[in-house]
Amino acid sequence: MKNELTIISKSLPEGSLKLIADKVGCSYGTVYNVFHSKHSGKQSRYQKDIIDAAIQIVKENIATKNELEKTAQNLLKESI
């Protein structure tokens, strides 16, 4: 699970931990600890909601990047 959390954490855009904390209703420190805690046996009651919110942000980020790439390709086609 720690490896998966690291992958999700590294895929989040800058400032996402604060956004997740606001969305879930917990502190920034709680979100940080879920992704960076070395105490894998200690689980926050917010962990599931934090991970769900993070996955949603990553999915939205991927969709935005894909749309940006399509737009850039269309602009290149138009300029040729």
CORNORCOR-V233963 format. One record per pair of residues at least 12 apart in sequence whose C-alpha atoms are under 8 Angstrom apart, sorted by the first residue. I is the first residue (numbers start at 1). J is the second residue. D is the distance in whole Angstrom. If there is no record, write none. Layout:
BEGIN
I:J:D / I:J:D
END
This chain:
BEGIN
2:35:8 / 2:40:8 / 5:35:6 / 6:35:7 / 6:36:8 / 8:54:7 / 8:55:7 / 8:58:7 / 9:35:6 / 9:54:8 / 11:58:6 / 12:54:7 / 12:57:7 / 12:58:6 / 12:61:8 / 13:58:8 / 13:61:8 / 16:54:8 / 16:57:8 / 17:31:6 / 17:32:7 / 20:50:6 / 20:53:6 / 20:54:7 / 21:50:8 / 23:53:8 / 24:46:7 / 24:49:6 / 24:50:6 / 24:53:8 / 26:46:7 / 30:44:7 / 30:46:8 / 31:47:8 / 31:50:7 / 34:47:6 / 34:50:8
END
